[in-house]
């Protein structure tokens, strides 16, 4: 009797199985990682480095024109540096990914049996039973062998893959936008209040940036804002001290 029941499907036993709801879509934020990291890093560096530069030069008792010239030069140089740095570093990651994929493709051609069992072993480590893991590995290999190994063995996916040009553009543009904020404040501020207003406004900009970036990435807003506020304040305080020291010494 038990054996007969085992052969009866769940619907025959009165168990209702709900069909998979294909319209259900979950919103994740991992697809934003590439451009979000570059944009936040660029804007943060733009605000911190330009504000620090303006404060440092102003603390050395430089004229308004000299302060503005230093700020504009810092904006241009910083944006180009960010673009070049991001392109080179991310391109290195892309080169490493390409080399790994080429190596994996050769291994699939030379020893497909070994690669199949290697993939099955990965699924066993993740909790599947041996037989099921091997069956999953066979089906995924038949569908897209290189894609399965890239994703599950190498950790390379279309969402996380390196995009050098995208990173360079986002970094340069976001740096320029971030740098333009303290530069605009310095342009309309009297020399006597320049250090304080540039510093305070830049901290406000940094807090907003940290909060927006944290929200976009799904993190706690206050944590993101506090993090960038702390390091921004440290950078501006350090350059103000240097400018004050050298300005007094020269004077």
C-alpha positions in Angstrom: 0.0 0.0 0.0 2.8 2.4 0.9 4.5 1.6 -2.4 1.4 2.3 -4.3 1.0 5.7 -2.6 4.6 6.5 -3.4 3.8 6.1 -7.1 0.8 8.4 -6.9 1.6 12.0 -7.8 0.9 14.8 -5.4 -2.1 16.1 -7.4 -3.7 12.6 -7.2 -3.3 12.7 -3.4 -5.2 16.0 -3.3 -2.1 18.1 -2.8 -2.3 21.3 -4.8 0.9 22.5 -6.4 0.9 26.2 -7.3 2.4 27.1 -10.6 5.5 29.3 -10.6 4.6 32.9 -10.8 6.7 34.1 -13.7 5.5 37.7 -13.3 7.1 38.0 -9.8 10.2 40.1 -10.1 12.6 41.0 -7.3 14.5 44.2 -7.3 18.2 43.8 -6.6 21.0 46.3 -6.6 24.0 44.2 -7.7 23.6 45.4 -11.3 24.5 48.9 -10.1 27.8 47.9 -8.5 30.1 48.8 -11.4 28.9 52.3 -12.2 27.8 53.1 -8.6 31.3 52.4 -7.2 33.0 54.5 -9.9 30.5 57.4 -9.5 30.6 57.5 -5.7 34.3 57.2 -5.7 34.7 60.0 -8.3 32.2 62.4 -6.6 33.7 61.8 -3.2 37.2 62.4 -4.4 36.1 65.5 -6.3 34.5 67.1 -3.2 37.2 66.1 -0.8 40.3 66.8 -2.8 39.0 70.1 -4.3 37.7 71.4 -1.0 40.9 70.4 0.7 43.0 72.1 -2.0 40.9 75.3 -1.8 41.1 75.3 2.0 44.8 74.7 2.0 45.6 77.4 -0.5 43.2 79.9 1.3 44.8 79.1 4.6 48.1 80.1 3.2 46.6 83.6 2.7 46.6 83.4 -1.1 44.5 85.8 -3.2 41.1 84.9 -4.5 42.4 84.4 -8.0 45.1 82.1 -6.9 42.6 80.0 -4.9 40.3 79.7 -7.8 43.1 78.9 -10.2 44.2 76.1 -7.9 40.7 74.8 -7.7 40.1 74.7 -11.4 43.5 73.1 -12.0 42.6 70.5 -9.4 39.3 69.8 -11.0 40.7 69.2 -14.5 43.7 67.2 -13.3 41.7 65.2 -10.9 39.0 64.3 -13.4 41.7 63.1 -15.9 43.5 61.2 -13.3 40.4 59.5 -12.1 39.5 58.5 -15.7 43.0 57.1 -16.4 43.3 55.4 -13.0 39.9 53.7 -13.3 40.4 52.7 -16.9 43.8 51.1 -16.2 42.8 49.3 -13.0 39.4 48.0 -14.3 41.0 47.0 -17.6 43.5 44.9 -15.7 40.6 43.2 -14.1 39.0 42.7 -17.5 42.2 41.2 -18.8 42.4 38.8 -15.9 38.8 37.7 -16.5 39.5 37.2 -20.2 42.6 35.1 -19.6 40.7 32.9 -17.1 37.8 32.4 -19.6 40.3 31.4 -22.3 42.0 29.0 -20.0 38.7 27.5 -18.9 37.6 27.1 -22.6 40.8 25.2 -23.4 40.3 22.9 -20.3 36.7 22.2 -21.4 37.9 21.2 -24.8 40.8 19.0 -23.6 39.2 17.3 -20.6 35.4 17.7 -20.6 34.9 14.8 -18.2 37.1 16.3 -15.6 35.5 19.7 -15.9 32.0 18.1 -15.6 32.9 16.5 -12.3 34.6 19.6 -11.1 31.4 21.5 -11.7 29.4 18.8 -10.0 31.8 19.0 -7.0 31.0 22.7 -6.7 27.3 22.0 -6.5 27.9 19.3 -3.9 29.9 21.8 -1.8 26.9 24.1 -2.0 24.5 21.5 -0.6 23.3 19.3 -3.4 23.4 15.5 -3.3 25.9 13.8 -5.5 23.5 12.5 -8.1 21.5 15.7 -8.3 24.7 17.7 -8.5 26.0 15.6 -11.4 22.6 15.9 -13.2 22.6 19.7 -12.8 26.2 19.9 -14.0 25.3 17.8 -17.1 22.3 20.0 -18.0 24.2 23.3 -17.5 27.1 22.0 -19.4 24.8 21.0 -22.3 23.2 24.4 -22.2 26.4 26.6 -21.8 29.4 24.9 -20.4 31.7 28.0 -20.4 29.0 30.1 -18.9 28.4 27.7 -16.1 32.1 27.4 -15.2 32.5 31.2 -15.5 29.7 31.8 -13.1 30.1 29.0 -10.6 33.8 28.3 -10.7 35.3 31.7 -11.5 32.7 34.0 -10.2 32.4 35.9 -13.4 28.9 37.1 -14.4 27.5 39.7 -16.8 26.4 41.8 -13.8 29.8 41.9 -12.1 32.1 41.8 -15.1 34.6 44.6 -15.5 33.7 47.5 -17.8 36.8 49.8 -18.1 35.2 52.5 -20.4 32.1 52.8 -18.2 34.2 53.1 -15.0 36.4 55.7 -16.6 33.5 57.9 -17.8 31.6 57.7 -14.6 34.7 58.5 -12.5 35.7 61.5 -14.6 32.2 63.0 -14.8 31.4 62.4 -11.2 34.7 63.8 -10.0 34.1 67.0 -12.1 30.6 67.4 -10.7 31.8 66.8 -7.1 34.7 69.2 -7.5 32.5 71.9 -9.0 30.4 72.1 -5.8 33.1 73.5 -3.4 34.6 75.5 -6.3 31.3 77.3 -6.8 31.1 78.1 -3.1 34.6 79.5 -3.1 33.8 81.6 -6.2 31.0 83.5 -4.4 32.6 83.7 -0.9 34.6 86.5 0.6 38.2 85.6 1.5 37.6 86.1 5.2 34.9 83.4 5.3 36.2 81.2 2.5 37.8 78.5 4.6 34.7 78.0 6.9 32.0 78.2 4.2 33.9 75.9 1.8 34.5 73.4 4.6 31.0 73.4 6.0 29.3 73.3 2.6 31.6 70.5 1.5 30.7 68.4 4.6 27.0 68.9 3.7 27.7 67.8 0.1 29.6 64.7 1.4 26.8 63.8 3.8 24.2 64.0 1.0 26.5 62.0 -1.3 27.1 59.3 1.3 23.3 59.1 2.1 22.3 58.9 -1.6 25.0 56.3 -2.4 24.0 54.2 0.6 20.3 54.3 -0.4 21.2 53.4 -4.0 23.2 50.5 -2.8 20.6 49.3 -0.2 22.7 50.2 2.9 21.8 52.4 5.9 21.7 56.1 5.0 23.2 57.4 8.2 26.0 54.9 8.1 27.0 56.0 4.6 26.7 59.7 5.4 28.8 59.3 8.6 31.5 57.3 6.8 32.2 60.0 4.2 31.8 62.8 6.6 34.5 61.5 8.9 37.2 61.1 6.2 36.3 64.3 4.4 36.6 66.3 7.6 40.0 64.6 8.3 41.3 65.5 4.9 40.2 69.1 5.0 41.5 69.6 8.5 44.9 68.2 7.5 45.2 70.5 4.4 44.1 73.5 6.4 46.8 72.9 8.9 49.4 72.5 6.2 48.3 75.7 4.5 48.3 77.6 7.7 51.7 76.3 8.6 53.4 77.1 5.3 51.5 80.4 4.9 52.8 81.6 8.2 56.3 80.4 7.5 56.4 82.2 4.1 54.7 85.3 5.5 
